[in-house]
Amino acid sequence: MRKLIYSSAILIVLTSCKHKTVETIEEIVQAEVEQPSELFKTIAMMDSLMFSTAQKDCDLETYASFLAEDFEYFHDKAGFTESKEKEMADMAIFCGERQRARQPLRRQLTKGTLKVFPMDNYGALEFCDHIFYLQINDGTEKVVGSGKMTALWKKENNTWKLTRIISYDHQPLAEVELTGKTLNQYVGDYSLPDRIVNIKREGKLLRATDVNDGKPGWTTQLFPESENRFYFNYENVVYEFIKSGTKIETLNIYENGKLIEEAKRK
């Protein structure tokens, strides 16, 4: 599903990592003490089966089974998906070998946010918040974004189907939040043999842009994981800023834990 690619997308089944996750329907229900109804438990289970099992495992046949024939998806970053067929085409891309290798994302329901309301003679309305994680090839993962979802479920012949999803308020989210003063110290140009890496502040993040012959090209956001280390919301790449005395003088670039480039500040 291309919507998860926009975490900035994606987004958020359970792998071993440093983040605590909601692992069972019972835990979800216990966290939602205001709505311990049977309908709530049912929708919590359906949400988990669809996003934590079918989507996470890229079981496209099972994923399709949750969608009504008149399914529609509204996404604040990816736009409108007008049909079940189009959604499954997007899912095929999301689950493709190249995309999964580049940006394996996990969506996690945020504790305490799930709300379920009955819709007479139709089904149920679900509201929730969720967080997206980038899964790293060393078995860990890093948070990359958050979002909100409204979903309309229809009950047909004792089977629940999703007819509408509205996914919105997607925001980038990082492992740590740094002060503006800390972020500002990294702003500047860093020289490599074939290009300049320009670093700018972008809200609570940084943005890196490759500049060739004075012309900006490839660009990406940098998410802080510590005071001087930043990561992408895809692939396993880390930018590390190194001080010499009181000044930032070097930018080290790592891919899969290996130092691949060392840029000097101009």
DRENDO-1510 file (C-alpha; in Angstrom, 1 decimal, always signed):
<recs>
REC; n; res; u; v; w
REC; 1; MET; +0.0; +0.0; +0.0 .
REC; 2; ARG; +1.7; +3.2; -1.1 .
REC; 3; LYS; +0.1; +5.1; +1.8 .
REC; 4; LEU; +2.5; +3.5; +4.2 .
REC; 5; ILE; +5.4; +4.7; +2.1 .
REC; 6; TYR; +4.4; +8.2; +3.1 .
REC; 7; SER; +5.2; +8.0; +6.8 .
REC; 8; SER; +6.8; +10.9; +6.7 .
REC; 9; ALA; +4.4; +7.5; +5.5 .
REC; 10; ILE; +3.9; +4.7; +6.4 .
REC; 11; LEU; +2.5; +3.4; +8.1 .
REC; 12; ILE; +2.2; +1.2; +11.5 .
REC; 13; VAL; +3.4; -7.6; +13.9 .
REC; 14; LEU; +5.8; -7.6; +16.2 .
REC; 15; THR; +9.6; -8.0; +16.1 .
REC; 16; SER; +12.1; -7.9; +18.9 .
REC; 17; CYS; +13.1; -4.3; +19.4 .
REC; 18; LYS; +13.6; -1.7; +22.1 .
REC; 19; HIS; +10.1; -0.3; +21.7 .
REC; 20; LYS; +7.2; -1.7; +23.7 .
REC; 21; THR; +4.4; -2.9; +21.5 .
REC; 22; VAL; +0.8; -4.0; +21.9 .
REC; 23; GLU; +1.0; -7.7; +21.3 .
REC; 24; THR; -2.5; -9.1; +21.9 .
REC; 25; ILE; -6.1; -8.2; +21.6 .
REC; 26; GLU; -6.4; -8.6; +25.3 .
REC; 27; GLU; -3.8; -5.9; +25.9 .
REC; 28; ILE; -5.6; -3.6; +23.5 .
REC; 29; VAL; -8.9; -4.1; +25.2 .
REC; 30; GLN; -7.3; -3.6; +28.7 .
REC; 31; ALA; -5.8; -0.3; +27.5 .
REC; 32; GLU; -9.2; +0.9; +26.3 .
REC; 33; VAL; -11.1; +0.6; +29.5 .
REC; 34; GLU; -13.8; +3.0; +28.3 .
REC; 35; GLN; -15.1; +0.6; +25.7 .
REC; 36; PRO; -14.9; -3.0; +26.8 .
REC; 37; SER; -17.9; -4.0; +24.6 .
REC; 38; GLU; -18.1; -7.1; +22.3 .
REC; 39; LEU; -18.2; -4.8; +19.3 .
REC; 40; PHE; -15.0; -3.1; +20.5 .
REC; 41; LYS; -13.3; -6.4; +20.9 .
REC; 42; THR; -14.4; -7.5; +17.4 .
REC; 43; ILE; -13.1; -4.4; +15.7 .
REC; 44; ALA; -9.8; -4.5; +17.7 .
REC; 45; MET; -9.4; -8.0; +16.5 .
REC; 46; MET; -10.2; -7.1; +12.9 .
REC; 47; ASP; -7.7; -4.2; +13.0 .
REC; 48; SER; -5.0; -6.5; +14.3 .
REC; 49; LEU; -5.7; -9.2; +11.8 .
REC; 50; MET; -5.6; -6.8; +8.9 .
REC; 51; PHE; -2.7; -4.6; +9.8 .
REC; 52; SER; -0.6; -6.7; +12.2 .
REC; 53; THR; -0.9; -9.9; +10.2 .
REC; 54; ALA; -2.1; -9.6; +6.6 .
REC; 55; GLN; -0.3; -6.3; +5.9 .
REC; 56; LYS; +2.8; -7.0; +8.0 .
REC; 57; ASP; +3.3; -10.4; +6.4 .
REC; 58; CYS; +2.3; -9.2; +2.9 .
REC; 59; ASP; -0.4; -11.9; +2.7 .
REC; 60; LEU; -2.2; -10.2; -0.2 .
REC; 61; GLU; -4.9; -12.8; -0.5 .
REC; 62; THR; -5.9; -12.4; +3.2 .
REC; 63; TYR; -5.5; -8.6; +2.9 .
REC; 64; ALA; -7.9; -8.5; +0.0 .
REC; 65; SER; -10.4; -10.6; +1.9 .
REC; 66; PHE; -10.9; -7.7; +4.4 .
REC; 67; LEU; -11.9; -5.2; +1.7 .
REC; 68; ALA; -15.4; -4.6; +0.4 .
REC; 69; GLU; -16.0; -4.5; -3.3 .
REC; 70; ASP; -16.8; -0.8; -3.1 .
REC; 71; PHE; -13.7; +0.0; -1.0 .
REC; 72; GLU; -12.2; +3.5; -1.1 .
REC; 73; TYR; -9.2; +4.9; +0.6 .
REC; 74; PHE; -8.5; +8.6; +1.4 .
REC; 75; HIS; -5.0; +9.6; +2.4 .
REC; 76; ASP; -3.7; +13.0; +3.1 .
REC; 77; LYS; -0.3; +12.4; +1.5 .
REC; 78; ALA; -1.0; +9.7; -1.2 .
REC; 79; GLY; -4.4; +10.9; -2.3 .
REC; 80; PHE; -7.5; +9.0; -3.2 .
REC; 81; THR; -7.6; +5.3; -4.0 .
REC; 82; GLU; -10.9; +4.7; -5.8 .
REC; 83; SER; -11.3; +0.9; -5.7 .
REC; 84; LYS; -10.3; -2.4; -4.1 .
REC; 85; GLU; -8.5; -3.3; -7.4 .
REC; 86; LYS; -6.3; -0.1; -7.2 .
REC; 87; GLU; -5.6; -0.7; -3.5 .
REC; 88; MET; -4.4; -4.2; -4.2 .
REC; 89; ALA; -2.2; -2.9; -7.0 .
REC; 90; ASP; -0.7; -0.5; -4.5 .
REC; 91; MET; -0.2; -3.3; -2.0 .
REC; 92; ALA; +1.6; -5.3; -4.7 .
REC; 93; ILE; +4.1; -2.5; -5.0 .
REC; 94; PHE; +4.4; -2.1; -1.2 .
REC; 95; CYS; +5.0; -5.8; -0.8 .
REC; 96; GLY; +7.4; -6.0; -3.8 .
REC; 97; GLU; +10.9; -7.2; -3.1 .
REC; 98; ARG; +12.6; -3.9; -4.0 .
REC; 99; GLN; +10.3; -1.8; -1.9 .
REC; 100; ARG; +10.3; -4.1; +1.1 .
REC; 101; ALA; +14.1; -4.2; +1.0 .
REC; 102; ARG; +14.3; -0.4; +0.7 .
REC; 103; GLN; +11.6; +0.5; +3.3 .
REC; 104; PRO; +10.2; -2.3; +5.4 .
REC; 105; LEU; +7.6; -0.5; +7.6 .
REC; 106; ARG; +5.5; -1.7; +10.5 .
REC; 107; ARG; +2.3; +0.0; +11.7 .
REC; 108; GLN; +1.5; -0.1; +15.4 .
REC; 109; LEU; -1.8; +0.9; +17.0 .
REC; 110; THR; -1.2; +3.6; +19.7 .
REC; 111; LYS; -2.4; +2.5; +23.1 .
REC; 112; GLY; -5.4; +4.3; +24.5 .
REC; 113; THR; -6.5; +5.7; +21.1 .
REC; 114; LEU; -8.8; +3.0; +19.7 .
REC; 115; LYS; -12.5; +4.0; +19.7 .
REC; 116; VAL; -15.3; +2.1; +18.2 .
REC; 117; PHE; -18.9; +3.2; +17.6 .
REC; 118; PRO; -21.9; +1.1; +16.3 .
REC; 119; MET; -23.5; +2.1; +13.0 .
REC; 120; ASP; -27.0; +0.8; +13.0 .
REC; 121; ASN; -28.0; -1.5; +10.2 .
REC; 122; TYR; -24.4; -1.2; +8.8 .
REC; 123; GLY; -21.5; -2.1; +11.1 .
REC; 124; ALA; -19.0; +0.0; +13.0 .
REC; 125; LEU; -16.9; +3.1; +12.9 .
REC; 126; GLU; -13.3; +2.9; +14.1 .
REC; 127; PHE; -11.0; +5.8; +15.2 .
REC; 128; CYS; -7.4; +5.3; +16.2 .
REC; 129; ASP; -3.9; +6.7; +16.1 .
REC; 130; HIS; -0.9; +4.8; +15.0 .
REC; 131; ILE; +2.9; +4.9; +14.7 .
REC; 132; PHE; +5.1; +3.7; +11.9 .
REC; 133; TYR; +8.5; +2.0; +12.4 .
REC; 134; LEU; +11.3; +1.4; +9.9 .
REC; 135; GLN; +12.5; -2.2; +10.4 .
REC; 136; ILE; +16.3; -2.4; +10.3 .
REC; 137; ASN; +18.2; -5.4; +8.9 .
REC; 138; ASP; +19.9; -6.0; +12.3 .
REC; 139; GLY; +16.6; -6.9; +13.9 .
REC; 140; THR; +15.9; -3.4; +15.5 .
REC; 141; GLU; +13.6; -0.7; +14.3 .
REC; 142; LYS; +13.3; +3.1; +14.4 .
REC; 143; VAL; +10.2; +5.3; +14.6 .
REC; 144; VAL; +9.6; +7.4; +11.5 .
REC; 145; GLY; +6.1; +8.8; +11.7 .
REC; 146; SER; +2.6; +8.9; +13.2 .
REC; 147; GLY; -0.9; +9.3; +11.8 .
REC; 148; LYS; -4.6; +9.0; +12.5 .
REC; 149; MET; -7.2; +6.7; +10.9 .
REC; 150; THR; -10.9; +6.6; +10.6 .
REC; 151; ALA; -12.3; +3.3; +9.2 .
REC; 152; LEU; -15.8; +2.2; +8.3 .
REC; 153; TRP; -16.5; -1.5; +8.8 .
REC; 154; LYS; -19.6; -3.2; +7.2 .
REC; 155; LYS; -21.0; -6.4; +8.5 .
REC; 156; GLU; -22.3; -8.7; +5.8 .
REC; 157; ASN; -23.5; -12.3; +6.5 .
REC; 158; ASN; -21.5; -12.2; +9.8 .
REC; 159; THR; -18.4; -11.2; +7.9 .
REC; 160; TRP; -16.7; -7.8; +8.5 .
REC; 161; LYS; -15.4; -5.8; +5.5 .
REC; 162; LEU; -13.7; -2.5; +5.3 .
REC; 163; THR; -15.6; -0.1; +3.0 .
REC; 164; ARG; -13.8; +3.2; +3.7 .
REC; 165; ILE; -10.5; +4.3; +5.3 .
REC; 166; ILE; -9.5; +7.9; +5.9 .
REC; 167; SER; -5.8; +8.2; +6.9 .
REC; 168; TYR; -4.6; +11.7; +7.9 .
REC; 169; ASP; -2.5; +14.0; +10.1 .
REC; 170; HIS; +0.7; +12.1; +9.1 .
REC; 171; GLN; +3.7; +13.6; +10.8 .
REC; 172; PRO; +7.4; +12.7; +10.9 .
REC; 173; LEU; +8.5; +11.3; +14.2 .
REC; 174; ALA; +12.0; +10.6; +15.4 .
REC; 175; GLU; +13.7; +8.5; +18.1 .
REC; 176; VAL; +14.6; +11.7; +20.0 .
REC; 177; GLU; +13.7; +15.4; +19.9 .
REC; 178; LEU; +16.5; +17.9; +19.8 .
REC; 179; THR; +16.5; +21.6; +20.5 .
REC; 180; GLY; +16.7; +24.1; +17.8 .
REC; 181; LYS; +20.1; +25.2; +19.1 .
REC; 182; THR; +21.4; +21.7; +18.7 .
REC; 183; LEU; +20.0; +21.3; +15.2 .
REC; 184; ASN; +21.3; +24.6; +14.1 .
REC; 185; GLN; +24.9; +23.7; +14.8 .
REC; 186; TYR; +24.9; +21.1; +12.0 .
REC; 187; VAL; +23.6; +23.5; +9.3 .
REC; 188; GLY; +26.1; +24.1; +6.5 .
REC; 189; ASP; +28.0; +22.6; +3.6 .
REC; 190; TYR; +30.1; +19.4; +3.8 .
REC; 191; SER; +32.5; +18.6; +1.0 .
REC; 192; LEU; +33.0; +15.3; -0.7 .
REC; 193; PRO; +35.1; +14.6; -3.8 .
REC; 194; ASP; +32.0; +14.4; -6.1 .
REC; 195; ARG; +29.6; +16.7; -4.4 .
REC; 196; ILE; +28.6; +19.0; -1.6 .
REC; 197; VAL; +26.2; +17.8; +1.1 .
REC; 198; ASN; +24.1; +20.7; +2.2 .
REC; 199; ILE; +22.4; +20.4; +5.6 .
REC; 200; LYS; +19.5; +22.6; +6.5 .
REC; 201; ARG; +17.1; +22.6; +9.5 .
REC; 202; GLU; +13.5; +21.6; +8.7 .
REC; 203; GLY; +11.4; +21.9; +11.8 .
REC; 204; LYS; +12.4; +19.3; +14.3 .
REC; 205; LEU; +14.5; +17.5; +11.7 .
REC; 206; LEU; +17.3; +18.2; +9.3 .
REC; 207; ARG; +17.3; +17.9; +5.5 .
REC; 208; ALA; +20.3; +16.7; +3.5 .
REC; 209; THR; +20.7; +17.8; -0.1 .
REC; 210; ASP; +23.4; +16.7; -2.6 .
REC; 211; VAL; +24.7; +19.7; -4.6 .
REC; 212; ASN; +26.6; +19.1; -7.9 .
REC; 213; ASP; +28.1; +22.1; -9.7 .
REC; 214; GLY; +25.9; +24.4; -7.7 .
REC; 215; LYS; +22.7; +22.6; -8.5 .
REC; 216; PRO; +20.7; +20.8; -5.8 .
REC; 217; GLY; +19.7; +17.2; -6.5 .
REC; 218; TRP; +18.8; +14.2; -4.4 .
REC; 219; THR; +17.4; +15.2; -1.0 .
REC; 220; THR; +16.0; +13.5; +2.2 .
REC; 221; GLN; +15.0; +14.3; +5.7 .
REC; 222; LEU; +17.3; +13.3; +8.6 .
REC; 223; PHE; +15.7; +11.9; +11.8 .
REC; 224; PRO; +17.6; +12.3; +15.1 .
REC; 225; GLU; +18.4; +9.2; +17.1 .
REC; 226; SER; +20.9; +10.9; +19.4 .
REC; 227; GLU; +22.5; +14.3; +19.7 .
REC; 228; ASN; +24.7; +13.9; +16.7 .
REC; 229; ARG; +23.4; +10.9; +14.8 .
REC; 230; PHE; +20.5; +11.0; +12.3 .
REC; 231; TYR; +18.8; +8.3; +10.2 .
REC; 232; PHE; +16.7; +8.1; +7.0 .
REC; 233; ASN; +13.0; +7.0; +7.1 .
REC; 234; TYR; +14.1; +4.3; +4.6 .
REC; 235; GLU; +17.1; +2.0; +4.2 .
REC; 236; ASN; +19.7; +1.7; +7.0 .
REC; 237; VAL; +21.7; +4.9; +6.5 .
REC; 238; VAL; +23.1; +7.1; +9.3 .
REC; 239; TYR; +24.6; +10.6; +9.2 .
REC; 240; GLU; +26.9; +11.3; +12.1 .
REC; 241; PHE; +28.3; +14.8; +12.9 .
REC; 242; ILE; +31.7; +14.9; +14.6 .
REC; 243; LYS; +33.0; +17.7; +16.7 .
REC; 244; SER; +36.6; +18.9; +16.8 .
REC; 245; GLY; +36.8; +21.0; +19.9 .
REC; 246; THR; +33.6; +23.1; +20.0 .
REC; 247; LYS; +32.9; +23.0; +16.3 .
REC; 248; ILE; +31.3; +20.5; +13.9 .
REC; 249; GLU; +33.9; +19.7; +11.3 .
REC; 250; THR; +33.1; +16.2; +9.9 .
REC; 251; LEU; +30.1; +14.4; +8.6 .
REC; 252; ASN; +30.4; +10.6; +8.5 .
REC; 253; ILE; +27.9; +8.6; +6.4 .
REC; 254; TYR; +27.2; +5.0; +7.3 .
REC; 255; GLU; +25.3; +2.4; +5.4 .
REC; 256; ASN; +24.4; -0.9; +7.2 .
REC; 257; GLY; +26.8; +0.1; +10.0 .
REC; 258; LYS; +29.7; +0.6; +7.6 .
REC; 259; LEU; +31.4; +4.0; +7.2 .
REC; 260; ILE; +31.2; +4.7; +3.4 .
REC; 261; GLU; +31.9; +8.5; +3.2 .
REC; 262; GLU; +33.6; +11.2; +5.3 .
REC; 263; ALA; +32.7; +14.8; +4.4 .
REC; 264; LYS; +34.6; +17.9; +5.7 .
REC; 265; ARG; +32.7; +21.0; +6.6 .
REC; 266; LYS; +33.5; +24.0; +4.4 .
</recs>
